[in-house]
């Protein structure tokens, strides 16, 4: 498929898109080409490898492309991923999602197509693999490494919840967008003297709600790591509103936040390709219950609520400065390792310095907000103390 030089590197992006992916692809490609490697961009994450037809006469242009400096320079400053992405997990493919040319071979309700992925990597002549993704995408990268593939991974997720690293590509832009959007919407809340509920990303970890709140974008935040009491939240927000000359207050609600005594709010039992239940809008439910609960703390008069799910607005557009610089460094770190013949590693930022850790850290632990150290459970907001020697984003370092 390709004429080898030092070797062929395959690169893919999986899971949700974030600003910073294209700069990472650019960094890997330019450094690799200058080191004497060829680079194949795999389209649609693991899905591009899964759908490949191992026939030289087949049209696989929707599955991969040969990357050049011209291609990556044209896209490297933009958001999203020009290689496209999917949430495909080849070790657990539903019967209806098995590629047509493999349906005779894989007939189970759930199918492990890893054997096909390995054959397709060989067909493309790929010697090294650099997957960029969150813990779901990279957990399959761990599987690939255990199957003998030479893998170096790059962490990406705006939730910033990949274990082993203080920073994941996309997080800074997410925080930046959240602060900006909260500041835009506060004029509406203030004009009408209302409460403003903003639902943000964060299925299991509350970093995307905590950091903007710490930066002053909101008065309070509720996070997945601590179940909240709606009456207590109402009491705090009424206090914030009534003590604000502009007569409004803001709360950031992580999509995975849970009511006291409840569970995550799900979306009609729908599941994504990784087996996660799709979340169904906790911000809507908080807004609905909050309005009624405020009357108890506002002399019997309920306070109206403005409700907005920020969603894709925080993951669209160009990367900010950090999500332009960190992907560049991560891409070069990955090449440093490959050039030295080191594999099975995750490139990371730890305590303000670039490093790498064993790849299996992704599947051996979880990364969440340390509630005891960073979250005030009485006041539903971050703890503002003991910042000395903390990393750039304060609460993202694991003990």
LUMFI-706850 format. One record per atom (N, C-alpha, C): x, y, z; residue in one letter. Coordinates in steps of 0.02 Angstrom, whole numbers, padded with zeros to 5 digits, always signed. Atoms other than C-alpha are relative to their C-alpha. Layout:
<sites>
XYZA...
</sites>
This chain:
<sites>
+00041-00060+00000X+00000+00000+00000X+00043+00063+00000X-00045-00057-00001X+00142+00119+00039X+00072-00025-00001X-00070+00018+00002X+00328+00115+00008X+00033+00021+00066X-00026-00014-00065X+00414+00103+00177X+00066+00038-00004X-00065-00032-00011X+00555+00218+00232X+00023-00026+00067X-00015+00025-00067X+00593+00209+00418X-00058-00041+00026X+00060+00034-00022X+00417+00146+00439X-00060+00042-00015X+00063-00034+00013X+00236+00193+00423X-00037+00009+00065X+00037-00017-00061X+00140+00281+00561X-00073+00011-00018X+00072-00013+00007X-00049+00272+00572X-00023+00044+00057X+00026-00045-00051X-00140+00410+00663X-00076+00004-00007X+00072-00004+00002X-00324+00418+00710X-00026+00041+00058X+00034-00037-00054X-00445+00522+00814X-00067-00033+00013X+00062+00034-00017X-00588+00441+00908X-00038+00037+00053X+00043-00031-00051X-00734+00492+01018X-00024+00068-00024X+00025-00066+00017X-00799+00670+01026X+00054+00045-00030X-00048-00048+00028X-00717+00808+00924X+00013+00054+00052X-00018-00057-00041X-00625+00947+01015X+00049+00044-00039X-00053-00041+00029X-00520+01097+00962X+00068-00024+00025X-00067+00024-00018X-00337+01043+00961X+00019-00065-00034X-00016+00063+00034X-00351+00880+00865X+00041+00012-00063X-00037-00014+00062X-00294+00954+00699X+00071+00023+00014X-00069-00016-00017X-00141+01037+00779X+00041-00061+00021X-00036+00060-00019X-00095+00868+00853X+00017-00043-00061X-00013+00037+00061X-00113+00781+00685X+00056+00033-00040X-00052-00038+00036X-00008+00918+00606X+00069-00012+00031X-00064+00008-00033X+00129+00902+00737X+00030-00069-00012X-00023+00069+00013X+00140+00713+00719X+00025-00007-00071X-00015+00010+00071X+00141+00720+00530X+00064+00035-00021X-00059-00037+00022X+00271+00856+00504X+00063-00029+00031X-00059+00029-00032X+00391+00783+00632X+00016-00069-00030X-00011+00067+00027X+00367+00606+00564X+00030+00002-00070X-00026-00005+00068X+00396+00656+00384X+00073+00022+00000X-00069-00025-00003X+00555+00749+00431X+00047-00051+00031X-00041+00054-00028X+00616+00597+00528X+00007-00059-00048X-00006+00053+00050X+00592+00489+00373X-00054-00052+00001X+00057+00045-00001X+00426+00405+00410X-00052+00022-00050X+00061-00018+00036X+00268+00401+00307X-00058-00002+00049X+00056-00005-00047X+00102+00443+00389X-00065-00013-00036X+00067+00014+00026X-00069+00370+00355X-00050+00026+00051X+00055-00023-00042X-00219+00461+00425X-00059-00046-00008X+00057+00046+00000X-00355+00338+00472X-00064+00039+00013X+00062-00038-00006X-00528+00410+00446X-00048-00032+00049X+00054+00022-00044X-00668+00399+00574X+00022-00046+00057X-00024+00037-00058X-00564+00331+00717X+00009-00073-00015X-00006+00073+00010X-00567+00143+00742X-00048-00023-00054X+00048+00019+00051X-00714+00141+00621X+00032-00005-00069X-00033+00003+00064X-00600+00176+00473X+00039-00064-00010X-00036+00064+00004X-00495+00023+00512X-00049-00058-00005X+00048+00055-00001X-00648-00084+00543X-00031-00012-00068X+00037+00006+00064X-00733-00049+00375X+00045-00015-00059X-00047+00009+00055X-00576-00072+00270X-00010-00067-00036X+00003+00062+00040X-00584-00199+00129X+00070-00016-00023X-00069+00019+00017X-00421-00294+00107X+00003-00026-00072X-00003+00015+00071X-00421-00289-00082X+00030+00061-00034X-00034-00057+00030X-00302-00180-00181X-00042+00035-00053X+00044-00031+00051X-00438-00148-00310X-00059+00036+00032X+00057-00031-00034X-00563-00089-00178X+00014+00075+00012X-00005-00072-00015X-00598+00096-00150X-00004+00010+00076X-00003-00011-00073X-00542+00127+00030X+00014+00073+00017X-00016-00071-00011X-00527+00316+00012X-00040+00030+00058X+00038-00024-00057X-00660+00338+00145X+00028-00026+00066X-00027+00031-00060X-00553+00240+00267X+00069+00026+00019X-00067-00025-00017X-00379+00315+00256X+00025+00048-00054X-00033-00044+00048X-00271+00445+00171X+00073+00008+00018X-00071-00013-00012X-00085+00476+00151X+00008+00074+00017X-00005-00069-00023X-00041+00634+00247X+00065+00032-00025X-00057-00040+00023X+00075+00770+00181X+00002+00064+00040X-00005-00064-00034X+00138+00934+00251X-00053+00049-00026X+00049-00046+00029X+00024+01027+00130X-00069-00012+00030X+00066+00016-00028X-00130+00936+00195X-00006+00023+00072X+00007-00015-00072X-00094+00957+00380X+00011+00074+00015X-00009-00072-00010X-00034+01137+00365X-00064+00038-00015X+00062-00033+00020X-00199+01183+00284X-00053-00005+00055X+00051+00013-00050X-00300+01112+00428X+00024+00010+00072X-00029+00003-00067X-00183+01125+00576X-00019+00056+00047X+00019-00055-00044X-00250+01290+00642X-00075-00001+00016X+00072+00001-00007X-00432+01239+00639X-00024-00047+00054X+00030+00044-00050X-00549+01154+00761X-00023-00066-00031X+00024+00065+00023X-00625+00981+00748X+00057-00046-00022X-00051+00046+00027X-00534+00840+00659X-00015-00013-00073X+00012+00010+00071X-00514+00833+00471X+00002-00075-00019X+00003+00072+00011X-00489+00644+00487X-00068-00029+00019X+00066+00021-00024X-00664+00636+00560X+00007-00050+00058X-00004+00040-00061X-00709+00529+00709X-00062-00043+00006X+00058+00042-00016X-00826+00395+00775X+00010-00027+00070X-00004+00032-00066X-00864+00305+00937X+00002-00076-00007X-00005+00072+00014X-00830+00134+00861X+00048-00033+00049X-00043+00041-00044X-00761+00004+00982X+00003-00070-00031X-00002+00063+00038X-00702-00145+00877X-00007-00063+00041X+00006+00061-00041X-00703-00266+01023X-00072-00014+00020X+00070+00009-00020X-00891-00244+01046X-00046+00030-00053X+00040-00025+00056X-00982-00223+00881X-00067-00036-00003X+00066+00029+00006X-01169-00249+00873X-00009-00033-00068X+00010+00038+00062X-01231-00370+00740X-00017+00047-00058X+00021-00044+00054X-01313-00229+00640X+00055+00048-00023X-00054-00045+00018X-01150-00130+00639X+00060-00036-00031X-00055+00037+00032X-01038-00269+00571X+00002+00019-00074X-00005-00018+00071X-00972-00214+00399X-00028-00056-00045X+00035+00047+00044X-01065-00296+00255X+00045-00058-00021X-00043+00053+00026X-00914-00393+00194X+00023-00049+00055X-00019+00045-00055X-00894-00474+00367X-00060-00033+00033X+00059+00026-00034X-01073-00522+00408X-00004-00076+00000X+00001+00073+00000X-01047-00704+00359X+00044-00029+00054X-00050+00024-00049X-00904-00718+00484X-00019+00018+00071X+00016-00024-00068X-00972-00620+00633X-00076+00008+00006X+00072+00003-00002X-01152-00660+00678X-00029+00007+00071X+00023-00006-00069X-01162-00633+00867X-00036+00066+00012X+00031-00063-00019X-01264-00500+00954X+00054+00053+00013X-00060-00043-00009X-01095-00425+01006X+00060-00039-00027X-00054+00034+00035X-00938-00463+00906X+00067+00036+00012X-00067-00026-00008X-00752-00440+00938X+00036-00006-00067X-00031-00001+00066X-00675-00387+00772X+00074+00019+00003X-00070-00018-00007X-00500-00359+00839X+00044-00036-00050X-00040+00038+00049X-00432-00496+00725X+00001+00035-00067X+00004-00037+00063X-00492-00394+00576X+00040+00065+00002X-00038-00061-00008X-00415-00234+00643X+00074-00014-00009X-00071+00018+00006X-00245-00320+00658X+00018-00016-00072X-00013+00016+00070X-00257-00388+00481X+00000+00063-00043X+00004-00062+00039X-00306-00217+00415X+00061+00045+00011X-00063-00036-00013X-00156-00135+00500X+00056-00029-00042X-00051+00033+00041X-00045-00262+00413X-00010+00016-00074X+00015-00014+00070X-00133-00232+00247X+00023+00070-00019X-00022-00068+00013X-00096-00046+00260X+00075+00009+00009X-00071-00006-00012X+00083-00080+00310X+00017+00045+00058X-00011-00045-00057X+00066+00018+00471X+00044-00034+00053X-00047+00027-00049X+00212-00011+00590X-00012+00028+00070X+00010-00034-00065X+00165+00113+00727X-00069+00034-00002X+00067-00028-00003X-00002+00179+00787X-00002+00055+00054X+00009-00055-00047X-00039+00348+00868X-00074+00018+00003X+00071-00018-00009X-00221+00355+00927X-00005+00062+00045X+00014-00059-00040X-00287+00520+00995X-00072-00005+00024X+00068+00007-00023X-00438+00507+01108X-00005+00002+00075X+00013+00003-00071X-00517+00493+01278X+00008-00071+00026X-00013+00066-00030X-00521+00344+01394X-00034-00057-00037X+00032+00054+00039X-00642+00246+01283X+00042-00018-00061X-00042+00012+00058X-00540+00267+01124X+00066-00032+00020X-00066+00023-00020X-00378+00238+01217X-00001-00066+00037X+00004+00067-00031X-00440+00087+01314X+00008-00053-00053X-00011+00048+00054X-00446-00001+01146X+00072+00003-00025X-00072-00004+00016X-00271+00065+01112X+00041-00045+00046X-00033+00047-00046X-00218-00032+01267X-00007-00071-00026X+00011+00066+00029X-00295-00186+01188X+00046-00011-00060X-00044+00005+00057X-00198-00152+01028X+00072-00013+00021X-00068+00009-00024X-00035-00138+01123X+00010-00071+00027X-00004+00069-00026X-00070-00303+01212X-00001-00052-00055X+00001+00045+00058X-00099-00381+01041X+00064+00005-00041X-00064-00004+00033X+00076-00328+00989X+00010+00060-00044X-00008-00061+00041X+00044-00162+00900X+00042+00051+00038X-00043-00051-00030X+00173-00026+00933X-00038+00065+00005X+00046-00055-00012X+00064+00109+01010X+00031+00053+00044X-00011-00056-00044X+00098+00282+01079X-00062+00044-00005X+00065-00033+00000X-00061+00374+01130X+00004+00072+00024X+00006-00070-00019X-00111+00556+01149X-00069+00011+00031X+00065-00008-00034X-00248+00606+01275X-00039+00060-00025X+00046-00052+00023X-00396+00707+01215X-00067-00010+00034X+00070-00002-00019X-00559+00750+01299X-00013+00066+00037X+00013-00064-00033X-00639+00913+01351X-00020-00009+00072X+00014+00013-00070X-00693+00830+01513X+00064-00003+00042X-00066+00003-00033X-00507+00816+01555X+00005-00059+00048X+00004+00056-00047X-00537+00645+01633X+00040-00062-00019X-00044+00056+00015X-00405+00534+01553X+00050-00007+00058X-00046+00008-00056X-00304+00460+01698X+00073+00007-00023X-00072-00001+00013X-00117+00487+01709X+00027+00067-00022X-00022-00065+00025X-00112+00665+01642X-00040+00056+00033X+00035-00059-00027X-00154+00836+01714X-00042+00033-00055X+00033-00037+00053X-00210+00894+01542X-00016-00044-00060X+00021+00033+00062X-00307+00826+01393X-00017+00054-00052X+00015-00047+00054X-00322+00914+01225X-00075+00015-00001X+00070-00022+00004X-00484+01015+01215X-00026+00032+00063X+00026-00023-00064X-00504+01057+01399X+00004+00076+00006X-00008-00072-00008X-00437+01235+01395X-00050+00038-00043X+00048-00034+00043X-00544+01285+01247X-00071-00007+00028X+00066+00010-00031X-00696+01209+01333X-00011+00049+00058X+00005-00047-00056X-00663+01312+01490X-00006+00071-00025X+00002-00067+00029X-00630+01468+01386X-00069+00016-00029X+00067-00009+00030X-00793+01446+01288X-00053+00006+00054X+00050-00001-00052X-00892+01411+01446X-00002+00067+00036X-00004-00066-00032X-00831+01570+01530X-00030+00054-00046X+00024-00050+00047X-00867+01672+01374X-00076-00004-00008X+00072+00008+00009X-01042+01600+01350X-00038+00020+00063X+00032-00020-00063X-01085+01622+01534X-00002+00076+00006X-00002-00073-00003X-01031+01803+01523X-00049+00032-00049X+00049-00026+00048X-01140+01828+01369X-00071-00007+00027X+00068+00014-00022X-01293+01749+01448X-00018+00035+00065X+00016-00032-00065X-01277+01837+01616X-00038+00066-00010X+00036-00063+00012X-01342+01998+01537X-00075-00013-00006X+00070+00018+00005X-01506+01908+01500X-00029-00014+00070X+00023+00016-00068X-01520+01838+01676X-00006+00064+00042X+00002-00062-00039X-01480+02009+01749X-00056+00045-00021X+00053-00044+00024X-01602+02102+01640X-00068-00021+00027X+00064+00025-00023X-01744+01991+01699X+00000-00023+00072X-00007+00018-00071X-01681+01961+01877X-00015-00074+00012X+00014+00072-00002X-01679+01773+01850X+00062-00040+00022X-00055+00047-00009X-01573+01623+01891X+00019-00028-00068X-00025+00026+00063X-01465+01554+01751X+00031-00069+00012X-00025+00069-00005X-01439+01365+01737X+00034-00018-00066X-00038+00018+00059X-01303+01312+01615X+00025-00072+00008X-00024+00070-00001X-01278+01127+01580X+00063-00005-00043X-00065+00007+00035X-01099+01084+01531X+00019-00074-00003X-00024+00069+00005X-01005+00926+01482X+00030-00023+00066X-00028+00030-00060X-00942+00807+01615X-00042-00057+00023X+00041+00059-00017X-01014+00631+01626X+00018-00026+00069X-00023+00028-00064X-00909+00566+01771X+00043+00048+00040X-00046-00047-00033X-00793+00711+01811X-00025+00071-00008X+00028-00067+00000X-00839+00890+01855X+00048+00057-00016X-00050-00052+00012X-00685+00983+01796X-00027+00057-00044X+00025-00051+00046X-00779+01076+01657X-00051+00047+00034X+00042-00045-00039X-00900+01148+01787X+00040+00035+00054X-00039-00028-00056X-00772+01176+01925X+00045+00058-00021X-00049-00051+00019X-00641+01277+01830X-00033+00066-00021X+00033-00064+00015X-00760+01406+01752X-00030+00033+00062X+00027-00028-00062X-00844+01427+01922X+00056+00032+00041X-00057-00027-00036X-00675+01452+02003X+00024+00066-00031X-00021-00060+00036X-00637+01583+01870X-00051+00056+00004X+00050-00052-00009X-00795+01679+01915X-00057-00001-00049X+00054+00003+00050X-00911+01622+01775X-00067-00017+00032X+00062+00019-00032X-01040+01556+01899X+00007+00007+00076X+00000-00003-00073X-01091+01569+02081X+00008-00068+00031X+00000+00068-00027X-01114+01383+02107X+00009-00050-00057X-00002+00055+00049X-01086+01217+02019X-00018-00065+00035X+00014+00068-00025X-01150+01040+02042X+00034-00049-00048X-00045+00044+00037X-01039+00896+01986X-00018-00073+00012X+00018+00071-00006X-01052+00707+01960X+00027-00032+00064X-00032+00032-00057X-00939+00669+02109X-00037+00010+00066X+00036-00012-00063X-01063+00735+02239X-00074+00013-00016X+00072-00009+00012X-01253+00715+02238X-00025+00063+00038X+00021-00063-00028X-01337+00882+02269X-00073-00002+00023X+00068-00008-00025X-01494+00932+02363X-00031+00061-00033X+00028-00055+00039X-01609+01040+02257X-00022+00058+00045X+00020-00054-00046X-01675+01137+02409X+00060+00040+00022X-00061-00035-00020X-01499+01177+02465X+00026+00043-00058X-00022-00038+00058X-01453+01232+02289X-00044+00062-00009X+00045-00057+00005X-01607+01343+02283X+00015+00053+00053X-00016-00047-00054X-01564+01420+02451X+00062+00041-00015X-00063-00035+00016X-01387+01462+02395X-00009+00049-00057X+00008-00043+00058X-01441+01535+02228X-00045+00060+00015X+00042-00057-00020X-01578+01641+02305X+00043+00050+00040X-00045-00044-00037X-01448+01709+02426X+00045+00039-00048X-00045-00032+00048X-01328+01744+02281X-00037+00055-00039X+00039-00048+00040X-01464+01829+02179X-00019+00062+00041X+00024-00056-00039X-01530+01936+02319X+00055+00044+00027X-00057-00040-00021X-01357+01996+02365X+00041+00026-00059X-00032-00026+00060X-01311+02038+02186X-00038+00063-00022X+00035-00061+00021X-01351+02219+02136X-00038-00008-00066X+00035+00012+00063X-01401+02152+01964X-00054-00053+00006X+00055+00045-00016X-01517+02024+02045X-00004-00062-00045X-00001+00064+00034X-01464+01864+01960X+00053-00044+00031X-00052+00047-00023X-01360+01708+01998X+00005-00056-00052X-00014+00051+00051X-01281+01571+01892X+00024-00064+00033X-00025+00065-00021X-01256+01385+01920X+00020-00040-00062X-00022+00046+00052X-01156+01267+01808X-00017-00071+00023X+00022+00067-00016X-01227+01091+01803X+00035-00050-00047X-00031+00053+00041X-01119+00945+01743X-00054-00047-00026X+00051+00044+00029X-01215+00831+01626X-00009-00065+00040X+00005+00060-00041X-01178+00686+01744X-00018+00013+00072X+00018-00017-00069X-01232+00777+01902X-00064-00038+00020X+00056+00040-00025X-01356+00682+02011X-00032+00032+00060X+00037-00023-00058X-01492+00734+02130X+00014-00046+00059X-00006+00040-00061X-01477+00675+02309X-00052-00056-00002X+00045+00057+00003X-01551+00501+02312X-00017-00023-00069X+00016+00018+00068X-01555+00491+02123X+00059-00025-00039X-00053+00023+00044X-01453+00433+01975X+00005+00048-00059X-00008-00042+00059X-01394+00509+01810X-00065+00002-00040X+00060-00009+00041X-01533+00577+01699X+00015-00028-00070X-00015+00034+00062X-01539+00463+01547X-00049+00019-00055X+00038-00020+00059X-01607+00486+01372X-00035-00061-00030X+00042+00053+00028X-01741+00354+01340X+00038-00066-00009X-00037+00063+00001X-01621+00210+01376X+00044-00009-00061X-00044+00005+00058X-01519+00250+01221X+00072-00009+00023X-00070+00015-00017X-01338+00189+01220X+00044+00023-00058X-00047-00015+00054X-01186+00251+01125X+00040-00062-00016X-00037+00058+00024X-01063+00137+01037X+00047-00029+00053X-00043+00025-00053X-00955+00122+01193X-00039-00032+00056X+00041+00031-00051X-01102+00058+01294X-00021+00048+00055X+00021-00049-00049X-01132+00220+01390X-00072+00021-00014X+00067-00027+00008X-01311+00272+01421X+00005+00074-00018X+00000-00069+00019X-01345+00437+01334X-00037+00042+00052X+00029-00041-00052X-01378+00574+01458X-00055+00045-00029X+00061-00029+00028X-01544+00663+01443X-00019+00069+00023X+00016-00069-00015X-01532+00841+01507X-00016+00015+00072X+00010-00015-00070X-01509+00860+01693X-00013+00075+00011X+00012-00072-00005X-01506+01049+01665X-00073+00018-00004X+00072-00012+00005X-01688+01044+01613X-00036-00015+00065X+00034+00021-00061X-01740+00951+01769X+00019+00045+00059X-00021-00046-00052X-01636+01062+01883X-00039+00065-00006X+00036-00063+00010X-01717+01217+01806X-00073-00006+00021X+00071+00010-00016X-01892+01146+01825X-00011-00002+00076X+00009+00007-00073X-01870+01098+02008X+00025+00061+00038X-00030-00057-00034X-01766+01250+02052X-00051+00057+00007X+00049-00054-00003X-01904+01372+02009X-00048-00007+00059X+00047+00011-00055X-02026+01294+02131X+00034+00004+00068X-00036+00002-00064X-01894+01270+02266X+00020+00069+00025X-00023-00067-00021X-01844+01454+02266X-00051+00037+00042X+00051-00037-00037X-02010+01512+02337X+00010-00005+00076X-00011+00012-00072X-01965+01438+02507X+00050+00050+00029X-00054-00044-00024X-01815+01556+02519X-00006+00071-00027X+00010-00066+00030X-01886+01707+02429X-00069+00028+00018X+00063-00027-00026X-02036+01756+02537X-00061-00026-00037X+00056+00033+00032X-02150+01634+02450X-00007+00012-00075X+00005-00016+00071X-02117+01700+02274X+00054-00038-00039X-00047+00038+00041X-02038+01583+02147X+00038+00046-00048X-00043-00039+00045X-01895+01650+02040X+00004-00036-00067X-00004+00029+00067X-01897+01621+01853X+00072-00020-00016X-00065+00029+00016X-01754+01523+01776X+00013+00003-00075X-00024+00006+00069X-01658+01542+01613X+00042-00063-00004X-00032+00066+00005X-01599+01370+01556X+00033-00007-00068X-00034+00008+00063X-01467+01338+01424X+00050-00058+00004X-00050+00053+00006X-01371+01181+01376X+00055+00025-00048X-00054-00027+00042X-01201+01240+01312X+00022-00050-00052X-00012+00053+00048X-01163+01073+01230X+00054+00013-00050X-00050-00003+00053X-01077+01082+01063X+00029+00070-00010X-00028-00067+00008X-01051+01270+01073X+00069+00006+00032X-00065-00006-00033X-00902+01241+01188X+00053-00043-00034X-00050+00042+00034X-00820+01113+01073X+00008+00019-00073X-00007-00023+00068X-00840+01206+00909X+00052+00055-00007X-00045-00057+00014X-00724+01331+00826X+00073-00017+00009X-00073+00008-00002X-00537+01357+00832X+00025-00013+00071X-00029+00010-00066X-00426+01301+00976X+00028+00065+00029X-00032-00058-00031X-00366+01428+01103X+00075-00011+00002X-00073+00004+00001X-00181+01458+01138X+00026-00065+00030X-00024+00061-00032X-00159+01311+01257X-00015-00061-00044X+00017+00056+00043X-00249+01193+01138X+00031+00006-00070X-00042-00003+00059X-00134+01251+00999X+00072-00022+00017X-00069+00015-00021X+00028+01231+01098X+00008-00071+00026X-00005+00067-00029X-00004+01072+01198X-00003-00055-00053X+00000+00053+00052X-00054+00966+01045X+00065-00002-00039X-00064-00001+00035X+00105+01023+00958X+00053-00038+00040X-00048+00033-00043X+00207+00965+01107X-00015-00075+00006X+00018+00071-00005X+00110+00802+01127X+00019-00038-00063X-00018+00033+00063X+00136+00760+00943X+00074-00014-00005X-00073+00010+00002X+00322+00786+00956X+00024-00048+00053X-00017+00049-00052X+00331+00689+01119X-00012-00071-00025X+00015+00066+00027X+00248+00542+01032X+00054-00022-00049X-00054+00018+00047X+00379+00548+00894X+00066-00012+00035X-00061+00013-00039X+00520+00562+01021X+00002-00073+00022X+00003+00068-00025X+00462+00396+01092X+00009-00051-00056X-00005+00047+00055X+00440+00309+00925X+00071-00004-00028X-00068-00001+00027X+00611+00365+00864X+00048-00039+00046X-00042+00037-00048X+00687+00290+01022X-00020-00073+00007X+00022+00070-00004X+00593+00127+00996X-00040-00016+00062X+00039+00009-00062X+00482+00153+01149X-00075+00001-00018X+00071+00006+00016X+00300+00098+01139X-00039-00016+00063X+00042+00014-00058X+00152+00067+01252X-00001+00056+00050X-00003-00058-00044X+00158+00242+01322X-00056+00050-00017X+00046-00056+00008X+00038+00388+01347X+00038+00064+00013X-00034-00064-00013X+00110+00563+01326X-00044+00042+00045X+00038-00034-00052X+00058+00675+01470X+00031+00067+00019X-00023-00058-00036X+00073+00839+01561X-00009-00013+00074X+00005+00012-00072X+00112+00815+01746X+00036+00056+00037X-00029-00054-00041X+00139+00960+01866X+00038+00051-00042X-00028-00052+00042X+00177+01079+01724X+00056-00022-00046X-00054+00024+00042X+00301+00967+01634X-00024-00058-00044X+00017+00053+00047X+00286+00854+01482X+00036-00064+00019X-00028+00064-00020X+00315+00670+01513X-00038-00055-00036X+00039+00055+00025X+00250+00497+01471X-00007-00052+00055X+00015+00051-00050X+00174+00356+01573X-00022-00063-00036X+00024+00062+00032X+00128+00174+01541X-00072+00007-00025X+00064-00007+00032X-00021+00160+01425X-00057-00030+00042X+00054+00034-00036X-00118+00043+01540X-00026+00039+00060X+00030-00042-00053X-00145+00184+01666X-00072+00019-00018X+00067-00019+00025X-00298+00221+01558X-00054-00047+00027X+00049+00049-00021X-00384+00061+01610X+00007-00021+00073X-00014+00023-00069X-00313+00043+01786X-00029+00047+00053X+00025-00048-00050X-00391+00196+01869X-00050+00048-00032X+00046-00051+00023X-00518+00337+01854X+00026+00068+00023X-00021-00067-00019X-00486+00524+01857X-00062+00043+00011X+00058-00040-00018X-00615+00630+01948X+00022+00055+00048X-00014-00054-00047X-00624+00786+02056X+00007-00030+00070X-00008+00019-00071X-00556+00756+02232X-00045+00046+00041X+00051-00041-00034X-00711+00818+02323X+00026+00027+00066X-00024-00020-00066X-00629+00823+02493X+00047+00059-00003X-00050-00053+00005X-00489+00936+02434X-00024+00061-00038X+00013-00055+00046X-00569+01043+02300X-00073+00024-00003X+00070-00019+00007X-00760+01049+02319X-00031+00010+00068X+00034-00015-00062X-00855+01133+02460X-00071-00027-00004X+00064+00035+00006X-01003+01016+02485X-00057+00037+00036X+00052-00040-00032X-01096+01142+02593X-00020+00059-00043X+00013-00060+00038X-01080+01286+02473X-00006-00012-00076X+00006+00018+00070X-01083+01192+02305X+00043+00045-00045X-00047-00039+00039X-00930+01280+02238X+00071-00024+00015X-00068+00022-00014X-00742+01252+02224X+00026+00029+00065X-00035-00025-00060X-00631+01273+02376X+00057+00046-00023X-00049-00051+00021X-00526+01430+02357X+00056+00006+00052X-00056-00003-00047X-00371+01390+02459X+00052-00051-00020X-00054+00048+00010X-00205+01298+02456X+00018-00009-00074X-00019+00003+00070X-00156+01341+02277X+00076-00011-00009X-00073+00005+00007X+00031+01334+02313X+00021-00068-00026X-00029+00060+00031X+00123+01207+02204X-00052-00043-00037X+00050+00035+00040X-00038+01156+02115X+00016+00010-00074X-00011-00009+00072X-00035+01130+01925X-00041+00057-00027X+00033-00057+00032X-00100+01259+01802X-00075+00000+00012X+00072+00003-00007X-00279+01198+01812X-00021-00025+00070X+00014+00006-00072X-00273+01177+02003X-00016-00071+00023X+00027+00062-00030X-00372+01018+02033X+00008-00061-00044X-00004+00053+00049X-00316+00907+01890X+00057-00049+00013X-00056+00045-00014X-00165+00823+01970X-00023-00055+00047X+00018+00058-00041X-00186+00649+02042X+00052-00011+00053X-00046+00012-00055X-00110+00609+02210X+00034-00067-00007X
</sites>
